[in-house]
Amino acid sequence: MAGYEVLIKPSALAELDSADSRKLRRALTERIGALSTLPRPPGCRKLSGSDRYRVCCGTRRIVYSVDDDRRTVLVVKVGHRKDAYR
């Protein structure tokens, strides 16, 4: 089974770079990288009203969409849980 290509929007990349600590950035990067092998991991949630999903990484949320035909995962937003859905 071939993996998925993970694409990150520039705004999400900026949010990832602005994470508080190096440890948090590493955890978020690993979580995003894992989406290439399993785009809908256990614990992910489909957001109501859209075709997007979210996974948790501590108090941060990674919001992304999956295109199964093109086999891509597009990371749309990386943010604190209070701001991630705005």
Residue frames as a rotation matrix with the C-alpha (Angstrom) as fourth column:
MET 1
0.580 0.815 0.000 0.00
0.815 -0.580 0.000 0.00
0.000 0.000 -1.000 0.00
ALA 2
-0.335 -0.683 0.648 1.43
0.667 -0.658 -0.349 3.34
0.665 0.315 0.677 -1.07
GLY 3
-0.415 0.105 -0.904 1.46
0.810 -0.410 -0.419 6.20
-0.414 -0.906 0.085 1.40
TYR 4
0.705 0.672 0.227 -0.13
0.709 -0.674 -0.209 9.60
0.013 0.308 -0.951 1.19
GLU 5
-0.394 -0.762 0.514 1.72
0.680 -0.618 -0.395 12.79
0.619 0.193 0.761 0.33
VAL 6
0.269 0.430 -0.862 1.46
0.911 -0.404 0.083 15.34
-0.313 -0.807 -0.500 3.15
LEU 7
-0.279 -0.258 0.925 1.13
0.589 -0.807 -0.047 18.97
0.759 0.531 0.377 2.07
ILE 8
-0.109 0.184 -0.977 1.15
0.922 -0.348 -0.168 21.86
-0.371 -0.919 -0.131 4.53
LYS 9
0.678 0.393 0.622 -0.36
0.592 -0.793 -0.144 25.26
0.437 0.465 -0.770 3.82
PRO 10
-0.302 -0.853 0.426 2.07
0.383 -0.518 -0.765 28.16
0.873 -0.068 0.483 4.41
SER 11
0.071 0.394 0.916 -0.17
-0.677 -0.656 0.334 29.56
0.732 -0.644 0.220 7.14
ALA 12
0.961 0.264 -0.083 -0.18
-0.139 0.720 0.680 26.20
0.239 -0.642 0.728 8.94
LEU 13
0.309 -0.930 -0.198 3.60
0.732 0.365 -0.575 26.02
0.608 0.032 0.793 8.59
ALA 14
-0.335 -0.377 0.863 3.90
-0.169 -0.878 -0.449 29.45
0.927 -0.296 0.231 10.21
GLU 15
0.545 0.608 0.577 1.65
-0.711 -0.028 0.702 28.29
0.443 -0.793 0.417 13.06
LEU 16
0.869 -0.297 -0.396 3.81
0.375 0.917 0.136 25.19
0.323 -0.267 0.908 13.46
ASP 17
-0.082 -0.975 0.208 6.99
0.574 -0.217 -0.789 27.29
0.815 0.055 0.578 13.58
SER 18
-0.236 0.038 0.971 5.49
-0.499 -0.862 -0.088 29.55
0.834 -0.505 0.222 16.24
ALA 19
0.625 0.432 -0.650 4.95
0.256 0.673 0.694 26.66
0.737 -0.600 0.310 18.68
ASP 20
0.910 -0.115 0.399 6.13
-0.392 -0.551 0.737 27.40
0.135 -0.827 -0.546 22.21
SER 21
0.281 -0.828 0.486 8.93
-0.613 0.235 0.754 24.86
-0.738 -0.510 -0.442 22.55
ARG 22
-0.415 -0.549 -0.726 11.16
-0.904 0.342 0.258 22.66
0.107 0.763 -0.638 20.45
LYS 23
-0.917 0.104 0.386 9.65
-0.046 0.932 -0.359 19.58
-0.397 -0.347 -0.850 22.11
LEU 24
0.040 0.998 -0.045 6.14
-0.015 -0.044 -0.999 20.63
-0.999 0.041 0.013 21.05
ARG 25
0.229 -0.024 -0.973 7.27
-0.915 -0.346 -0.207 21.37
-0.332 0.938 -0.101 17.48
ARG 26
-0.786 -0.573 -0.233 8.89
-0.616 0.758 0.214 17.93
0.054 0.312 -0.949 17.28
ALA 27
-0.667 0.606 0.433 5.72
0.176 0.693 -0.699 16.23
-0.724 -0.391 -0.569 18.58
LEU 28
0.332 0.811 -0.482 3.54
-0.331 -0.379 -0.864 18.13
-0.883 0.447 0.143 16.09
THR 29
-0.077 -0.456 -0.887 5.92
-0.992 -0.050 0.112 17.33
-0.095 0.889 -0.448 13.22
GLU 30
-0.948 -0.273 0.162 5.92
-0.273 0.962 0.022 13.63
-0.162 -0.024 -0.986 14.10
ARG 31
-0.285 0.928 0.238 2.12
0.177 0.295 -0.939 13.60
-0.942 -0.225 -0.249 14.32
ILE 32
0.413 0.391 -0.823 1.84
-0.671 -0.480 -0.565 15.30
-0.616 0.785 0.064 10.92
GLY 33
-0.460 -0.694 -0.554 4.38
-0.888 0.368 0.275 12.90
0.013 0.619 -0.785 9.41
ALA 34
-0.824 0.184 0.536 2.40
-0.028 0.932 -0.363 9.92
-0.565 -0.314 -0.763 10.68
LEU 35
0.185 0.950 -0.253 -0.56
-0.365 -0.172 -0.915 11.07
-0.912 0.262 0.315 8.58
SER 36
-0.166 -0.311 -0.936 1.32
-0.984 -0.006 0.177 9.92
-0.061 0.950 -0.305 5.47
THR 37
-0.935 -0.198 -0.294 0.91
-0.228 0.971 0.071 6.27
0.271 0.133 -0.953 6.45
LEU 38
-0.476 0.821 -0.317 -2.43
0.876 0.474 -0.089 6.47
0.077 -0.320 -0.944 8.24
PRO 39
-0.777 0.104 0.621 -4.46
0.098 -0.954 0.282 9.56
0.622 0.280 0.731 7.30
ARG 40
0.228 0.871 0.436 -7.33
-0.587 -0.234 0.775 8.68
0.777 -0.433 0.457 9.61
PRO 41
-0.708 -0.606 -0.363 -5.60
-0.088 0.585 -0.806 7.39
0.701 -0.539 -0.467 12.77
PRO 42
0.018 0.688 -0.726 -7.47
0.842 0.381 0.382 6.17
0.539 -0.618 -0.572 15.83
GLY 43
-0.151 -0.006 -0.989 -8.67
0.822 -0.555 -0.123 9.17
-0.548 -0.832 0.088 17.76
CYS 44
-0.990 -0.126 0.060 -9.12
0.137 -0.799 0.586 11.47
-0.026 0.588 0.808 14.78
ARG 45
-0.194 0.964 -0.182 -12.45
0.488 -0.066 -0.870 13.23
-0.851 -0.258 -0.458 14.46
LYS 46
-0.482 0.181 0.857 -14.32
0.809 -0.282 0.515 14.39
0.336 0.942 -0.011 11.39
LEU 47
-0.897 0.147 -0.417 -15.35
0.085 -0.868 -0.489 18.01
-0.434 -0.474 0.766 11.79
SER 48
-0.037 0.968 0.249 -19.04
0.784 0.182 -0.593 18.68
-0.619 0.173 -0.766 11.32
GLY 49
0.730 0.479 -0.488 -20.01
0.100 -0.781 -0.617 20.81
-0.676 0.401 -0.618 8.36
SER 50
0.393 -0.638 -0.662 -16.84
-0.908 -0.381 -0.172 20.16
-0.142 0.669 -0.730 6.35
ASP 51
0.908 -0.154 -0.391 -14.67
-0.018 0.915 -0.402 17.43
0.419 0.372 0.828 4.88
ARG 52
-0.008 -0.944 0.331 -11.87
-0.575 -0.266 -0.774 18.04
0.818 -0.197 -0.540 7.37
TYR 53
0.598 0.055 -0.800 -10.50
0.494 0.760 0.422 16.00
0.631 -0.648 0.427 10.21
ARG 54
0.387 -0.551 0.739 -8.59
-0.735 -0.669 -0.113 16.84
0.557 -0.499 -0.664 13.37
VAL 55
0.378 -0.366 -0.851 -6.06
0.582 0.808 -0.089 15.06
0.720 -0.462 0.518 15.51
CYS 56
0.967 -0.009 0.256 -4.87
-0.207 -0.619 0.758 16.13
0.152 -0.786 -0.600 18.94
CYS 57
0.098 -0.957 -0.272 -1.34
0.580 0.277 -0.766 16.65
0.809 -0.083 0.583 20.10
GLY 58
-0.747 -0.248 -0.617 -1.58
0.663 -0.339 -0.667 17.80
-0.044 -0.907 0.418 23.70
THR 59
-0.071 0.721 -0.690 -3.41
0.369 -0.623 -0.689 21.13
-0.926 -0.304 -0.222 23.74
ARG 60
-0.579 -0.198 -0.791 -2.77
-0.597 -0.557 0.577 21.63
-0.555 0.806 0.205 20.01
ARG 61
0.383 0.729 0.567 -5.00
0.105 0.576 -0.811 20.55
-0.918 0.370 0.144 17.16
ILE 62
-0.826 -0.540 -0.161 -4.00
-0.161 -0.047 0.986 19.63
-0.540 0.840 -0.048 13.62
VAL 63
0.306 0.951 -0.041 -6.82
-0.169 0.012 -0.986 20.27
-0.937 0.309 0.164 11.16
TYR 64
-0.744 -0.628 -0.228 -6.46
-0.396 0.139 0.908 18.61
-0.538 0.766 -0.352 7.76
SER 65
0.478 0.844 -0.244 -8.31
-0.734 0.231 -0.638 17.26
-0.483 0.484 0.730 4.74
VAL 66
-0.415 -0.543 0.730 -7.78
-0.080 0.821 0.566 13.97
-0.906 0.177 -0.384 2.93
ASP 67
0.305 0.428 -0.851 -8.04
-0.922 -0.091 -0.377 13.41
-0.239 0.899 0.367 -0.83
ASP 68
0.211 -0.187 0.959 -8.12
-0.178 0.958 0.226 9.65
-0.961 -0.218 0.169 -1.37
ASP 69
0.938 0.165 0.306 -8.14
0.259 0.255 -0.932 9.91
-0.232 0.953 0.196 -5.17
ARG 70
0.656 -0.734 0.175 -4.90
-0.325 -0.484 -0.812 11.90
0.681 0.476 -0.556 -5.28
ARG 71
0.551 -0.391 -0.737 -3.59
0.724 0.663 0.189 10.26
0.415 -0.638 0.649 -2.09
THR 72
-0.476 -0.663 0.578 -2.79
0.235 -0.729 -0.643 13.56
0.847 -0.170 0.503 -0.42
VAL 73
0.291 0.449 -0.845 -3.27
0.957 -0.120 0.266 15.00
0.018 -0.885 -0.464 3.04
LEU 74
-0.160 -0.274 0.948 -3.47
0.336 -0.918 -0.209 18.80
0.928 0.285 0.239 3.25
VAL 75
-0.266 -0.005 -0.964 -2.74
0.958 -0.109 -0.264 20.29
-0.104 -0.994 0.033 6.68
VAL 76
0.224 0.518 0.825 -4.88
0.603 -0.739 0.300 23.41
0.766 0.430 -0.478 6.89
LYS 77
0.436 0.012 0.900 -4.32
-0.532 -0.803 0.269 24.63
0.726 -0.596 -0.344 10.45
VAL 78
-0.087 -0.463 -0.882 -2.14
0.705 0.597 -0.383 23.91
0.703 -0.656 0.275 13.47
GLY 79
-0.298 0.010 0.954 -3.19
-0.351 -0.931 -0.100 25.73
0.888 -0.365 0.281 16.59
HIS 80
-0.967 0.031 0.255 -4.16
-0.246 0.162 -0.956 25.77
-0.071 -0.986 -0.149 20.23
ARG 81
-0.700 0.713 0.041 -7.46
0.713 0.695 0.099 24.04
0.042 0.098 -0.994 20.88
LYS 82
-0.054 0.721 -0.691 -9.24
0.530 -0.566 -0.632 27.30
-0.846 -0.401 -0.351 21.67
ASP 83
-0.029 -0.032 -0.999 -8.27
-0.554 -0.832 0.042 28.84
-0.832 0.555 0.006 18.30
ALA 84
-0.782 -0.509 0.360 -7.99
-0.040 0.617 0.786 25.86
-0.622 0.600 -0.502 15.95
TYR 85
-0.370 0.720 0.588 -11.54
0.861 0.503 -0.075 25.88
-0.349 0.478 -0.806 14.64
ARG 86
0.273 0.453 -0.848 -11.90
0.174 -0.891 -0.420 29.58
-0.946 -0.033 -0.322 13.86
